[in-house]
Amino acid sequence: MKINWRVLVAIALIIGALVWMVDSLRPRSYGGENLRFGVGSGPVTVTNLSDESIPVQLVGTGTRSYTVSSSIEGVSGSSTREGSGRNLTHLFSFMLPSGVSEFVVARGADVNFVADTSNNLEAIVQPLGATEARTALIIGVVVILGSLFYISRLNGHRWMSAMRRQEAVDQAAKQLVERQEFKRMFSHTSSDK
């Protein structure tokens, strides 16, 4: 049996694009004490299960500063630069109130949520914002459709000829039924005379 490596590569590309799309678009959940997790460019929803506010930090290890917008009253602004060289970080500290809160980090890279507390927290992170999610979806669909077209082209678009044959068979069957119906009507009309 002859293996067509080009078809296998195209199928691997389709599977890779599907896995990448699902992984990029699916929300991530975290829970427990002393939470630390990466924040993407999408919304982050954190539930503070205790009755008191908890101090938390957003720590960016990249060289760029970032901005924070939030549903928490009075919590929005830009990160502050701490340290220099290899020890350079960008920090944004705030008090996380009791209940459900949401925030978004913009223009940041490698930003982590850090809560050193014995209180239980629950978080849901959407790794991509709406624009980035749409772009990821479009790129994934284009790669998949392009790979499917490539596989079809390698096989001489046989599925199209099979569809045309089926259409021809269906058309011939329809014409046969119409002729038989016409003969029945014609013979019925001539027998009435």
For each residue, the residues with C-beta under 8 A, 3 or more apart:
1:
2:
3: 8
4: 7 8 154
5: 8 9
6: 9 10 150 154
7: 4 10 11 151 154 155
8: 3 4 5 11 12
9: 5 6 12 13
10: 6 7 13 14 147 148 150 151 154
11: 7 8 14 15 147 151
12: 8 9 15 16
13: 9 10 16 17 143 147
14: 10 11 17 18 143 144 147 148
15: 11 12 18 19
16: 12 13 19 20
17: 13 14 20 21 139 140 143 144 147
18: 14 15 21 22 140 144
19: 15 16 22 23
20: 16 17 23 24 136 140
21: 17 18 24 25 136 137 140
22: 18 19 25 26
23: 19 20 26
24: 20 21 127 128 133 136
25: 21 22 127 128 133 136 137
26: 22 23
27: 124 125 126 127
28: 37 124 125 127
29: 122 123 124 125
30: 35 37 121 122 123 124 125
31: 35 120 121 122 123
32: 35 120 121
33: 117 118 119 120 121
34: 115 116 117 118
35: 30 31 32 113 114 115 121 123
36: 112 113 114 115
37: 28 30 112 113 123 125
38: 110 111 112 113 125
39: 44 58 105 108 111 112 113 125
40: 105 125 126 127 128 129
41: 104 105 106 108 127 128 129 132
42: 104 125 126 127 128 129 130 132 133
43: 102 103 104 126 129
44: 39 102 103 104 105 113 123 124 125 126
45: 100 101 102 123 124
46: 56 96 100 101 102 103 113 121 122 123
47: 99 100 101 121 122 123
48: 53 54 96 97 98 99 101 119 121
49: 119 120 121 122
50: 54 98 119 120
51: 98
52: 98 119
53: 48 95 96 97 98
54: 48 50 95 96 115 117 119 121
55: 93 94 95 96 115 117
56: 46 93 94 95 96 113 114 115
57: 91 92 93 113 114 115
58: 39 66 68 79 91 92 93 105 111 112 113 114
59: 89 90 91 111 112 114
60: 64 65 66 79 89 90 91 108 109 110 111 112
61: 89 110 112
62: 90 108 109 110 111
63: 88
64: 60 90 107 108 109
65: 60 78 79 81 90 107 108
66: 58 60 78 79 90 92 105 106 107 108 109 111
67: 76 77 78 79 105 106 107 108
68: 58 75 76 77 78 79 92 94 103 104 105 106
69: 76 103 104 106
70: 75 76 94 101 102 103 104
71: 101 102 103
72: 75 94 96 97 101 103
73:
74:
75: 68 70 72 94 95 103
76: 67 68 69 70
77: 67 68 92
78: 65 66 67 68 92
79: 58 60 65 66 67 68 90 91 92 108
80: 90 91 92
81: 65 88 89 90
82: 88 89 90 91
83: 87 88 89
84: 87 88
85: 88
86:
87: 83 84
88: 63 81 82 83 84 85
89: 59 60 61 81 82 83
90: 59 60 62 64 65 66 79 80 81 82 108 111
91: 57 58 59 60 79 80 82
92: 57 58 66 68 77 78 79 80
93: 55 56 57 58
94: 55 56 68 70 72 75
95: 53 54 55 56 75
96: 46 48 53 54 55 56 72 101 115 121
97: 48 53 72 101
98: 48 50 51 52 53
99: 47 48
100: 45 46 47
101: 45 46 47 48 70 71 72 96 97
102: 43 44 45 46 70 71
103: 43 44 46 68 69 70 71 72 75
104: 41 42 43 44 68 69 70 129
105: 39 40 41 44 58 66 67 68 108 111
106: 41 66 67 68 69
107: 64 65 66 67
108: 39 41 60 62 64 65 66 67 79 90 105 111
109: 60 62 64 66
110: 38 60 61 62
111: 38 39 58 59 60 62 66 90 105 108
112: 36 37 38 39 58 59 60 61
113: 35 36 37 38 39 44 46 56 57 58 123
114: 35 36 56 57 58 59
115: 34 35 36 54 55 56 57 96 121
116: 34
117: 33 34 54 55 121
118: 33 34
119: 33 48 49 50 52 54
120: 31 32 33 49 50
121: 30 31 32 33 35 46 47 48 49 54 96 115 117
122: 29 30 31 46 47 49
123: 29 30 31 35 37 44 45 46 47 113
124: 27 28 29 30 44 45
125: 27 28 29 30 37 38 39 40 42 44
126: 27 40 42 43 44 129 133
127: 24 25 27 28 40 41 42
128: 24 25 40 41 42 132 133 136
129: 40 41 42 43 104 126 132 133
130: 42 133 134
131: 134 135
132: 41 42 128 129 135 136
133: 24 25 42 126 128 129 130 136 137
134: 130 131 137 138
135: 131 132 138 139
136: 20 21 24 25 128 132 133 139 140
137: 21 25 133 134 140 141
138: 134 135 141 142
139: 17 135 136 142 143
140: 17 18 20 21 136 137 143 144
141: 137 138 144 145
142: 138 139 145 146
143: 13 14 17 139 140 146 147
144: 14 17 18 140 141 147 148
145: 141 142 148 149
146: 142 143 149 150
147: 10 11 13 14 17 143 144 150 151
148: 10 14 144 145 151 152
149: 145 146 152 153
150: 6 10 146 147 153 154
151: 7 10 11 147 148 154 155
152: 148 149 155 157 159 160
153: 149 150 156 157
154: 4 6 7 10 150 151
155: 7 151 152 158 159
156: 153 161
157: 152 153 160 161
158: 155 161 162
159: 152 155 162 163
160: 152 157 163 164
161: 156 157 158 164 165
162: 158 159 165 166
163: 159 160 166 167
164: 160 161 167 168
165: 161 162 168 169
166: 162 163 169 170
167: 163 164 170 171
168: 164 165 171 172
169: 165 166 172 173
170: 166 167 173 174
171: 167 168 174 175
172: 168 169 175 176
173: 169 170 176 177
174: 170 171 177 178
175: 171 172 178 179
176: 172 173 179 180
177: 173 174 180 181
178: 174 175 181 182
179: 175 176 182 183
180: 176 177 183 184
181: 177 178 184 185
182: 178 179 185 186
183: 179 180 186 187
184: 180 181 187 188
185: 181 182 188 189
186: 182 183 189 190
187: 183 184 190 191
188: 184 185 191 192
189: 185 186 192 193
190: 186 187 193
191: 187 188
192: 188 189
193: 189 190
